[in-house]
Amino acid sequence: MKAIYNLLIGYRIFIRKNLLNFLLLFFSPRKKFMIYLSQNLDKYIVLRQKMISDKYFQEDKKTSCKKTSCKKTLIA
């Protein structure tokens, strides 16, 4: 499920980035529509970066436990 969500976010970034680049050929970057589109693109980029960093830290935590042979503890 996360893989599909990750692809969907990547697709949205791709569409918005290409649309923004195309519209910048015709409109000034100071127009409200262009600012809104740029902020919307930034929102999706931040979300994608957060997903990537969360995945990295989860994998890093798993490998560090294997190296040090730490035991899982249950929190009651």
C-alpha positions as CSV (number, residue, x, y, z in Angstrom):
1,M,0.0,0.0,0.0
2,K,2.8,2.4,0.8
3,A,4.5,1.7,-2.5
4,I,1.3,2.7,-4.4
5,Y,1.0,5.9,-2.3
6,N,4.7,6.6,-3.0
7,L,4.2,6.3,-6.7
8,L,1.1,8.5,-6.5
9,I,3.0,11.2,-4.8
10,G,5.8,10.9,-7.3
11,Y,3.3,11.2,-10.2
12,R,1.7,14.3,-8.6
13,I,5.1,15.9,-8.3
14,F,6.0,15.1,-11.9
15,I,2.7,16.6,-13.2
16,R,2.9,19.7,-11.1
17,K,6.6,20.3,-11.9
18,N,6.1,20.0,-15.7
19,L,3.0,22.1,-15.5
20,L,4.8,24.8,-13.6
21,N,7.8,24.8,-16.0
22,F,5.4,25.0,-19.0
23,L,3.4,27.9,-17.5
24,L,6.5,29.8,-16.5
25,L,7.1,30.2,-20.3
26,F,4.0,32.3,-20.6
27,F,3.3,33.9,-17.2
28,S,5.2,35.9,-14.7
29,P,6.3,34.0,-11.5
30,R,4.6,36.8,-9.5
31,K,1.1,35.8,-10.5
32,K,-1.0,34.4,-7.7
33,F,-1.7,31.2,-9.7
34,M,2.0,30.5,-10.2
35,I,2.7,31.1,-6.6
36,Y,-0.1,28.8,-5.5
37,L,1.1,26.1,-7.9
38,S,4.7,26.4,-6.7
39,Q,3.6,26.2,-3.1
40,N,1.5,23.1,-3.9
41,L,4.5,21.5,-5.6
42,D,6.6,22.3,-2.5
43,K,4.0,20.6,-0.3
44,Y,4.3,17.4,-2.2
45,I,8.1,17.5,-2.3
46,V,8.2,17.9,1.5
47,L,5.8,15.0,1.9
48,R,7.9,12.8,-0.4
49,Q,11.1,13.7,1.4
50,K,9.5,12.9,4.8
51,M,8.4,9.5,3.4
52,I,12.0,8.8,2.2
53,S,13.6,9.8,5.5
54,D,11.1,7.8,7.5
55,K,11.9,4.7,5.4
56,Y,15.6,5.3,5.7
57,F,15.5,5.6,9.5
58,Q,13.3,2.5,9.8
59,E,15.8,0.4,7.7
60,D,18.7,1.9,9.7
61,K,17.1,0.9,12.9
62,K,16.6,-2.7,11.7
63,T,20.2,-3.0,10.5
64,S,21.7,-1.5,13.7
65,C,19.7,-4.0,15.8
66,K,21.1,-6.9,13.7
67,K,24.6,-5.7,14.1
68,T,24.5,-5.3,17.9
69,S,22.1,-8.2,18.4
70,C,19.8,-6.1,20.5
71,K,16.7,-7.7,21.9
72,K,13.2,-6.4,21.3
73,T,11.5,-5.2,24.5
74,L,7.8,-5.0,25.0
75,I,6.5,-1.9,26.6
76,A,3.6,-2.7,28.9
